[in-house]
Amino acid sequence: MKNMYTGIIDLLLFDPETKTLYVVDYKPDLSYNSFLADAFVVSIPQLAGYGLTMEEIADINLQCIMFNDEAAWIFSPDNVLAPIDAFMLASDSSWVAPWIEFSNLVAYKEYFWAQFLHRDF
């Protein structure tokens, strides 16, 4: 099926004091201090995509956490995807970020259900 994205969020944590939702992904086989194919950095778009989806659905402060037994990275999906877009656009002017299309699909789904149920989400 075209434009289908799948994945499973490992863990969602909510901090009621800061009203922050944490989208957590365990990466046991990835290295935190490398930029090679087995590095945390290659999974940032996946985790940020999960984060953007949750942020869109829940309209809440959100942070992403990627971790393994050696380290953890905490980041905002909004802060990491813009530099990736800039880098990719500099390399390929026809680049279209997959998370933009994904966000559009989430927005369309909300619009559809709002129309179907005659209420806002």
C-alpha positions as CSV (number, residue, x, y, z in Angstrom):
1,M,0.0,0.0,0.0
2,K,1.5,3.4,-1.0
3,N,2.1,6.0,1.7
4,M,1.7,3.6,4.5
5,Y,3.9,4.0,7.6
6,T,4.1,1.5,10.4
7,G,5.9,1.2,13.6
8,I,5.5,0.6,17.3
9,I,6.4,3.1,20.0
10,D,8.3,1.2,22.7
11,L,7.1,3.4,25.6
12,L,5.1,6.6,26.3
13,L,5.9,8.4,29.6
14,F,3.9,11.4,30.9
15,D,5.3,13.9,33.4
16,P,2.3,15.6,35.0
17,E,4.5,18.4,36.6
18,T,5.8,19.6,33.2
19,K,2.9,18.3,31.2
20,T,5.4,16.7,28.9
21,L,4.9,13.4,26.9
22,Y,8.0,11.4,26.3
23,V,8.1,9.1,23.3
24,V,10.7,6.5,24.1
25,D,12.5,4.1,21.8
26,Y,15.0,1.4,22.8
27,K,17.8,0.9,20.4
28,P,20.0,-2.0,21.8
29,D,22.0,-2.5,18.7
30,L,22.8,1.1,17.8
31,S,25.8,3.1,18.9
32,Y,25.3,6.5,20.5
33,N,28.7,8.0,19.6
34,S,29.0,7.2,15.9
35,F,27.6,8.5,12.6
36,L,27.8,5.2,10.7
37,A,25.0,3.0,9.7
38,D,24.7,1.5,13.1
39,A,24.3,4.8,14.9
40,F,21.5,6.5,16.9
41,V,21.5,9.3,14.3
42,V,20.0,7.1,11.6
43,S,16.9,6.5,13.8
44,I,16.2,10.1,14.5
45,P,13.7,10.5,11.7
46,Q,11.8,7.4,12.8
47,L,11.5,8.5,16.4
48,A,10.8,12.1,15.5
49,G,8.0,10.8,13.2
50,Y,6.5,9.0,16.1
51,G,6.9,12.2,18.2
52,L,5.3,14.5,15.5
53,T,2.4,12.1,15.3
54,M,1.8,12.1,19.0
55,E,2.3,15.9,19.2
56,E,-0.3,16.3,16.4
57,I,-2.8,14.0,18.0
58,A,-2.4,15.1,21.6
59,D,-1.5,18.8,21.2
60,I,1.0,18.5,24.0
61,N,4.6,19.3,24.9
62,L,6.6,16.4,23.6
63,Q,10.2,15.1,23.8
64,C,11.8,12.0,22.3
65,I,14.1,9.7,24.1
66,M,16.3,7.2,22.3
67,F,18.4,4.9,24.5
68,N,20.3,1.8,25.0
69,D,22.5,0.3,27.9
70,E,25.2,2.9,27.2
71,A,23.5,6.2,26.7
72,A,20.3,8.2,26.0
73,W,19.5,11.1,23.7
74,I,16.6,13.4,24.5
75,F,15.4,15.8,21.8
76,S,12.4,17.7,20.4
77,P,11.3,16.3,17.0
78,D,10.7,19.9,15.8
79,N,14.4,20.8,16.6
80,V,16.0,17.9,14.8
81,L,14.1,17.5,11.6
82,A,14.7,21.1,10.3
83,P,18.5,20.6,10.1
84,I,18.0,17.2,8.4
85,D,15.8,18.9,5.8
86,A,18.4,21.7,5.3
87,F,21.2,19.2,4.8
88,M,19.1,17.0,2.4
89,L,17.9,20.0,0.4
90,A,21.5,21.2,0.0
91,S,22.4,17.7,-1.4
92,D,19.2,17.2,-3.5
93,S,16.9,20.0,-4.4
94,S,14.1,17.6,-5.1
95,W,14.1,16.3,-1.5
96,V,10.7,16.0,0.1
97,A,10.9,15.0,3.7
98,P,8.8,11.8,4.4
99,W,7.7,13.2,7.8
100,I,6.0,16.2,6.0
101,E,3.9,13.7,4.0
102,F,3.3,11.7,7.2
103,S,2.1,14.8,9.1
104,N,-0.2,15.6,6.2
105,L,-1.7,12.1,6.5
106,V,-2.3,12.5,10.2
107,A,-3.9,15.9,9.6
108,Y,-6.2,14.4,6.9
109,K,-7.2,11.6,9.2
110,E,-8.2,14.1,11.9
111,Y,-10.2,16.1,9.3
112,F,-11.9,12.9,8.1
113,W,-13.0,11.8,11.6
114,A,-14.1,15.4,12.5
115,Q,-16.3,15.4,9.4
116,F,-17.5,11.9,10.0
117,L,-18.4,12.5,13.6
118,H,-19.3,16.2,13.2
119,R,-16.9,17.3,16.0
120,D,-13.4,18.6,16.5
121,F,-10.5,16.6,17.8
